[in-house]
Structures are given as structure tokens and as C-alpha cells.
Amino acid sequence: MKFHAIIFDMDGTLTVPCLDFADIRTELGLVTEGDLVQQIAALSPEAQDRAWAIIERHEADAALNNQIQPGAREALQRFAARGIRLAILTRNSPQSIAAFMDRFQLPIEIAVGRDFEPLKPAPDPIWHILRQWQLEPTDCLMVGDYHHDLDAGHNAGTATCFFHNPGTTSFAHLADYTVASFTELEKLVFEVP
Ligand SMILES: [Mg+2]
């Protein structure tokens, strides 16, 4: 097996897509595409507080209502049973991560949220996780449904896997591998030499 660690994005990767970022942008009055966190940082302090309150409301709703991807639990259990270390790297809040971990009880050892800066796509959070396991980036696969996830993996020196949810924009051109289900991901992880 090539990979000794897998780092997963949370929303839309471990969970079925639920946070509607287009809706959130509309409510925030941010009409242009771009890095949401950077766009908010450019607002006045009062507008920043309002914006984060809106995001946290959407995240709290999602944390109560989201569903895990089909086959994800079984796949993660088989990865853990083979000694593969598992982590979450998300831009979501520590509260939403805690709610997710409580609800789904997955064999995830480390979860890093937006309280760890700089945020992905900076490589630092990935290096932070791998340092705790004394693993190298080349031991690791970063899996995510958005370009930030793949850019973070690329910047950190890991292999990257795009998780393609049906009907969503493809970022496959940014990734080493692409899968559309946890069944496909298992095949990849267990079969890549
Ligand atoms: Mg995502």
C-alpha cells in the first residue's frame, strides 16, 4: 500500500454536500467568486462579525442535518484496520467538527478546523497533521471535493484525490486521482502499489 495516511475534507467529502455556498454568498452580499475567508477579511470589522454570524448559522444547521457519504463509514473502518492514519482538514468551525465526530463516531484521529491558521490551501495544516504521525507528505493522500483541498495537498507535497459529487463542478484536472464514491476510493487506496 502506497498511503499510510489519508486526510479528508469534511463538507461535501465525508458528508453529502449540504452547505450551499452560493446561498451563503448571496446572504453575505458577496457577488464575486474568490476565497470566501479572504473576501470577508476585507470587510469592515462590523461587517466581518455579521458575515461570520451568518456562516456559523448555516454551519450549525448543516452540523445537525448533514449525512455521511454512502460507504464512508465502512471504508474508514477498513482503512483504520489496515493501519492507515485518518484525519479531517476543514475550514469549518471546531463546534461543527465536534458535532460531526459525535454523530458519526468515525475512526479519525486528528481533526483540524479554521482555528488553525493559515487555512488550506496553505500547506501548513497538512504538515501539522503529518508531523504528529511522523509521516512524510509522500505517505499521504489528501481527499476533497473542492480546489482548496487539492491545492493544499499539492502545496504540501501529498498525493491528491478529487471527490466528485454528482452534478458538481469538476476539479479533476487539479488532482492525481479522481473518485466518485467511497467504493472507488477504497479500490484506489488498496490497489495503488
Ligand atoms: Mg468540501
Residues whose N, C-alpha, C, O or C-beta is under 5 A from the ligand:
A	BS01	MG	D9 D11 G12 T13 D145 Y146
